[in-house]
Amino acid sequence: MPQSLANVLVHAVFSTKDRRPVLTSDVQEELFPYLIAVLRNDGSPSIQVGGYLDHIHVLFQLSRTKTLASTIGNVKTSSSSWLKTKRPYLRDFAWQSGYAAFSVDPVHCGGVVSYIQNQEAHHRTLSFQEEMRKFFAESGIEFDEKYVWD
């Protein structure tokens, strides 16, 4: 095939360092469009961006020329630097060092979009750790608790 084609959908999740609840609604109003722009400029257009006070969910189409690690690294580095300039209390802002990423079947894309849009409702009854344990179990990802929650 002389042309390279791909449709790799990724649902990525990452938390603020120490899960600091600093992503208030006013921060989110600026941060989410910023993340959308970073992903677009990286060649990995977003489908849905959302989150809660201490973490972010992004659903995007991975560029066929970039790695998952480089894309998420760019999103985190760029947004961390940018956030530090937005509010005095964010001067020392940092994301956690890792991330979780899950492949998404295009057929299930709508369900993931709805899930991301309803983060506030989910987290009335579910903690970030409970949410991630559920994702890991559903995806068959084995993990060690002492290395996941920084």
HUUR-V983687 format. One record per backbone hydrogen bond with DSSP energy under -0.5 kcal/mol. NH is the residue of the N-H (numbers start at 1). CO is the residue of the C=O. If there is no record, write none. Layout:
[[NH & CO] [NH & CO]]
//
This chain:
[[5 & 3] [8 & 62] [9 & 7] [9 & 104] [10 & 60] [11 & 102] [12 & 10] [12 & 58] [13 & 100] [14 & 56] [16 & 54] [17 & 94] [18 & 150] [19 & 16] [20 & 17] [22 & 20] [23 & 53] [24 & 22] [28 & 24] [29 & 25] [30 & 26] [30 & 27] [31 & 27] [32 & 28] [34 & 30] [35 & 31] [36 & 32] [37 & 33] [38 & 34] [39 & 35] [40 & 36] [41 & 37] [42 & 38] [43 & 40] [44 & 39] [47 & 59] [48 & 59] [50 & 57] [52 & 55] [55 & 52] [56 & 14] [57 & 50] [58 & 12] [59 & 48] [60 & 10] [60 & 58] [61 & 45] [62 & 8] [62 & 60] [66 & 63] [71 & 67] [72 & 68] [73 & 69] [74 & 70] [75 & 71] [76 & 72] [77 & 73] [78 & 74] [79 & 75] [80 & 76] [81 & 77] [82 & 78] [83 & 79] [84 & 80] [85 & 82] [86 & 83] [87 & 83] [90 & 87] [91 & 88] [93 & 90] [96 & 15] [100 & 13] [102 & 11] [104 & 9] [108 & 105] [109 & 106] [112 & 108] [113 & 109] [114 & 110] [115 & 111] [116 & 112] [117 & 113] [118 & 114] [118 & 115] [119 & 116] [122 & 118] [123 & 119] [124 & 121] [125 & 122] [126 & 122] [131 & 127] [132 & 128] [133 & 129] [134 & 130] [135 & 131] [136 & 132] [137 & 133] [138 & 134] [139 & 135] [140 & 136] [140 & 137] [141 & 136] [142 & 140] [145 & 143] [147 & 144] [148 & 145] [149 & 145] [150 & 148]]
//
